[in-house]
Amino acid sequence: MISYVAGTCPPAERDDFESHCLICEECRSMLAIVMRFLYSPIDEKELAPLYPLGIEAAEITCWLLRSEVSTNG
């Protein structure tokens, strides 16, 4: 999804992703959210209160990934 949004995904992958989004509501919704934030006229001051939540989410994700690797690895 990131390479699709950034415009760096190869044409075949782009076509596959677009086809997938036609049938997958979850991916379509996530893409809409990403596109909304990417092209939103909101400035950094308005997004600043969300920064700590983003850091917390990243820390939790790293912790979960490390836990999964140690459990499975």
Sequence and secondary structure as in RCSB ss.txt:
>XXXX:A:sequence
MISYVAGTCPPAERDDFESHCLICEECRSMLAIVMRFLYSPIDEKELAPLYPLGIEAAEITCWLLRSEVSTNG
>XXXX:A:secstr
 HHHHHT S HHHHHHHHHHHHH HHHHHHHHHHHHHHT    HHHHGGGHHHHHHHHHHHHHHHHHHHHHH 
